[in-house]
């Protein structure tokens, strides 16, 4: 079998620590913080903050596992490569399948979020246009994508900072609304954590760019925890600010929670700015998602788990141009046809399955109980949060994983004949 990175031209290494951190932030500080707080509050009540802490713990374990593995295997593909090398071909394939399928659905969800904020009456058309535009940008080279992501992150952070200052500085803010004792129970907190984990998942984008960062053994272990730590700090500040103004019950009913919070805080003039910020955030997430999915597609195509034509690297731009075009085309079709809530639920299950393989791969690196502690916690956390999701999401996600396993088995059987 052709190993990833051994055939064809290699990608250009242009990204430093700062660029990698910005790509991770662009993936995490996106539309999730504008949308995920409401369903999380609906599930957990004021236990939303407990769910946020649990999601951050699982994300931290996953981040450390991903960072350790990325140093040893600095090739495009992320957990697809790690699972293959540490656990065997099937587990690597299953991780890659989960990532490509789940994150393709997530791309569609982000594109639809852009449409909902920019032009609600034509959300699908705007979503498709956004996918086409960002696919063209990625085609021109990862450095240009990193530059645009830096601008997007700066704008979104400015909007979120304004929301926090306005909410906490208003007379409507009440610390009593932060009481975690009035939660929706253990099941509600776990479901909230699963929903909020979706917003943390972007740190893996750094690992999937393993062939495009300079000095990966130094860059990746620094960039992953930095990006995750900054994101957690931002999410805590925003959650506390919004919850203190709206309270858990009203937050759980909110269609646009951050916009509703600044309106309740007495600054309705900031609402259009928040809506614009949500659209920009979704664009940033979509940009980084397309980038990551295309790199995993490249790695799987190199190993012939996907059509070999997708493994081509552009001779001038040094990007996997066919993989990017294929991913963009599939996402555009989904963005024109699917429902955003269904896409998010399905994606969450796939993302957690992907990280479960990452933790199992990191667990296999070292027999030391101390070294295995974080991967073990991460693996258990992924399993618990995945099955705490709504039943329809669990059923759809498990079904697609089963289809992937069947495809793998048929391919192996055909190769053996």
N, C-alpha and C positions, 0 to 999 in steps of 0.2 A: 504494500500500500504506500502511496506517496505521502510523505509526512508534510505537515503544514510548514511552509516556509522553505521547502527544499526544491520546489519546482517553480519556474518562471521568475520574473523580476521581483525584487524585494521593494517594499514601500520605503519612502523617504523619511528619515528620522529628523523631524524639525521641532518637536514639542518639548519644552522644558517643564520644570515644576509648576511655574505660574500658569502656563497654558493648560496643563493637565488638570490643575485645580479648577480653573475656570470652566473647562469642559464638564467636569464633575458637578460643579455648582449649577451650570446651565441645565444639566439633566435633572438635578434634584430640586432646586429652587425654581420650579416652573408652575404649571397650572395646578399641581396638586395642592399647594398651600392656599390657593384661591378657592378650591372646590372641595377638598377632602375633609375639612373641618366640620362641615354641616352633617354629612352622613355619619361621621365618627361620633359627633355629639348626640345624634339621634340614637345611635346604638348604645352609647356608654353614659349619656348624661354628663355630669361634671367629672365622671371618671375618664373623660377625654384626655386629661393630662396624664393619667396613669397609662392609658393606651399609647400616648406619645412616648412616654419613657420606655415602655416595653418594646415598641417598634424600634426605638433608637438602640436599645440593647442588642436586639437581634441584628440590626443593621451593622452595629459595631463589630460583632463577632464575624459576620459575613465579610466586612471590609478587611479585617485582619487576615482572614483566610485567603481572600482574593489577593491581598498585597503579597503575602508569602509565596503564593503560587506564581504570581506574575513575575516575581524576581527570577524564579527558576525557569519559567517558560515565557519569555518576553516576545510572544508571537501573537498575531491577530487571531481572535477567536475566543479569548477569555476562558470560561469554564468548559467550553467544548474541548479545548486543548488540554486543560488540567484534568478533566475527567477521563479523557482518553489515555493520558500518560500515567495516571495514578491508579485508576480503577478498571480500565479496560475500554475497548472500542465502543461497546454498547452504551456505557454510561456517559462517555463523552458525546456520543451521538445524541442520546436522549437530552442531555443538557443543551446542546446546540439546537435541537428541535424545539425544546421548550422556549429557548430564548428567541429564536427567529419567529415562531408562531405567536408567542405571547407579546413580544415587543412590536411586532407588526400590527397587532390589534391595538397596542398602546399608541403607536404612531397615528392610527386612525382616530383614536379618542382625542389626542392632542390637537389634531387638525380640526376636528369638529368643535373643540373648545374655542379655537381661534374664530371659526365661523360664527359660533353662538354669540361671541362678544363683539365682533366687528359688524356683522350684518345678520341678525337672528332670522330674518325672513328668507335668507339665501345661505344658510349655514353650510349646506353640503357643497354648493358651488364655490364658496370661499375656501372651504377645507381642501377641495381638490386643487384650487389655484395655489394655495400655500404649499402643498406637497410638491407640485411641479416646480415652483420657484426654489424651494430649499434643496430639492434633488439636483437642480442645475448648479446651485452654489457649491454643494459637496463635490460635484463632478470637477470643479475647477481646482480642487486641492484642499487638504485638511487645514492648512495654515490659514487660509481665508475663512474657513468655518470657525476656527478658534478665535480669530479676530472679531467676527460678528458676535459670537457667543459672549465675548468679554463685554461688548456694548450692551447686549441684552441683559446680562447679569447686573451690570451697574444700574440700568434703568429700573429693573424689578426691585432691587434692594432699596433704591430711593423711594419707590412707591410703598413698599412694606414698612420702611422706617417712618414714613408719613402717617401710615395707618396706626402704628404703635404709639407714636407721640400724640396724635389726636385723641385716640381712645383713652389712653392712660391719663392724659391731661384734662379730660372732660369731667364734668360733674356727674355724668351718667355712669362712670366707672365705680364698681362696688366690689371690693375684695371678697365679700361674703359669697359671691357667685362662684368663687374658685374652690369651694369646699368639695374635696374629692369623696367625701363620705356619702354624698347623694348620687352615687353612680348607678349604672344600669345593671350591676351584677357582674360576676366573673365572665360570663358569656359575652355580655355587651362590651366589656373592656377588651377582651380578646378580639372580637370582631372589629372594634375601633382600631386596635393595633394593626390588624391585617390591612385595613383600609389606609391607614397612615403610612404603613410600610411601603405602599405603592409610591408614595411621594419621596421616600428616601433612596429608592433603588438605583439611582443614577450613578453611584460611585463605580459600578462595574464598567461603565463606559470608559473609564481610565484604563482598566485592565485590557479591554478589547482593543485598545490602541497600542498594544505592546510593541508593535513593529515600527511605530511612528514617533516614539518618545526617545529623546537623547538619554543615554546612560540609564536604562530602565531599572537596574538594580538599585539605583539611588533615587530616581525620580518617582517611581510608582509607590514605594513604601511611604514616602513623604506626602505625596499628593492625595492619596486615598483618605487617611485620617484627617488631614487638613480640610478637605472638602466636606467630609461628613461632620466634623466638629462645627464648622461655620454654619452649615445647614441646620444642625440641631439647635444652635443658639438662635438662629432666625425664627425657626418654627416655634420654639418655646415662647419667645417674645410676642409673636403674632397671636398664638393661641391664648396666652394669658390676657392680652389686650382685648381681643374680640370677645372672649368668654366673660370678662369683667364687665363689659358693656351690655351684651345681649343676654347673658345667662344661658344655661345649657338647653332649656326647652325652646327658647326663641331661636338660638343658633341652629338647633336641629331641624327647624322648619325653614331656615333661610335658603333662598335660591342662589343668592350671591352674597355669602356671609360677610366678606370684608367690606363690600359696598354698603350693605345694611348696617354694619357696625359704625362706619363713619357718619352715616345719616343719623343713626340713633345718638351719636356723640355730638350732634348739632353742627356738623360741617357738611351739608349736602353738596356744596360746591366741589368737594373732593371726589364725589362719586364717579364722574366721567374719567377722572385721572386713574382711579382704581380699576375701572373697566378696561381702560386702555392698557394698564399694567398687566391685567390678566391675559389680554390678547398677546402682548409681547412675551409674557412668560411662557405661554403655550407654544409660541413660535420657537423660543429658545429650546424648550424640551423636545419639540419635534425635530429640530435641527440635529441635536445630539443623538436622538433615538435613531434617526435614519443613518447617521454615521456609524453607530454601534452595530445595528442589525446588518448593514452591508459588509462590515468586517467579519462578522461571524459567518455570513453567507460565503464570503471569500474562502475562509478556512475550511468550511465543510465541502465546498466545491473542489478545493485542492485535493481533498481526500476522497473525492468521487461519491460523497453522500448526497450531493446535489449536482446538477449538470456541470460538467467540466468547463463549459464555456464561461461560467460565472467566475472562474478563477483568474481571468485576464486582468492584467494591470496596465493602465494607460501608459504608452511610451513617453508621453510628454508630462502629464500631470502626476504620474506615479500614484494613482488611486485605482481601486477596484471598480472601474467605470461600469462594467456590465452588471456586477452585483448591485451597484447603486441604482442603475436604471431599472433593474428587475424589482428591487424592493420598492422603489418609488412608484412603479406601475401598480403593484399589488396594493400598496397603501392608498393610492388614488382611487382604485376601485372600491375598496372598503369604505373610504371616507364618503363616497357618493351613495353608499347603500346601507351602512349599519347604524345602529343606535349607540350613542356614546356610553350609556350606563352598562349595556351588555358588553361592550368592548373592554371597559375598565375592569369589570368583574372577572372576565375570562383571562385578561392579561395578568391580573394579580396572582392567580393560581399558577400560571406558567412561570412567572418571575420567582415565586417561592420555590417551585420545583427546581429551577435553575440553580438557585443559591444553595439548596439542599445538597446538590451534587458538588458544588464548590466546597462546602464544609466537609463533606465526606472525603473529598480529595485531599484537603489540608490535614484531616485526621490521619490519613494514610502516610503522611510525610515523616512522622516521628512517632516512636513507640512510647515516648515519655508521657506520663500522665499529665504533667504540667502543660506540655506543648499541645496536648490533645483537648485540654479543658475548653478553650474558646470554640474550636470547631464543633465539639460535642454540644455545647449550649446553642450554637448557631443552627446546627442540624435539627435539634429538638424544637427550637423556636420556629424554624421554617415549617416543620410539619404541623405544629399546633396552630399557627396562624393560617396556614393554607386550609385546614379543615374547619376553622372557625368562620370562614367566609360563607356567604349565602349558599344554600344548597344547589341552586342552579349553576353558580359559578364552579362549585366543586365538581358537579356532574359533567359539565361541558369540558372543564380542564382535564379531568381524568380520562374522558373519552378521547380527547385529542392526543394525550400522551399514549393511550393504548393504540391509536391509529399509527402513531410514529413508531411504536415498537413493532407493529405488524409490518410496516414498510421496511424496517431494518431487517426483520427476519426473512422477508421475501427476497430482499437484495442479497443477503448472505446465501440463501438457498440457490438463487440463480447463479451466483459467482462460483458455487461449489460444483455445479453440474458440468 
